[in-house]
């Protein structure tokens, strides 16, 4: 390897490291960065809930043409 190739390769590695560091440090904090995202500020656990509704369970399939079992 010639000296010029080594210099170009070193500069390329340095540039990749710089861009990677720039992107890593420039990102904003997210909820995933928290130690325990399920706990609120006062320490209580937060859980998502949904109201219960009674109803019929239906699942219909409408297709054009003839139905063949392997299409399901």
PyMOL commands that set and color helices and strands:
alter all, ss='L'
color gray80, all
select helices_A, chain A and resi 3-26+31-33+69-71
alter helices_A, ss='H'
color red, helices_A
deselect
rebuild
show_as cartoon
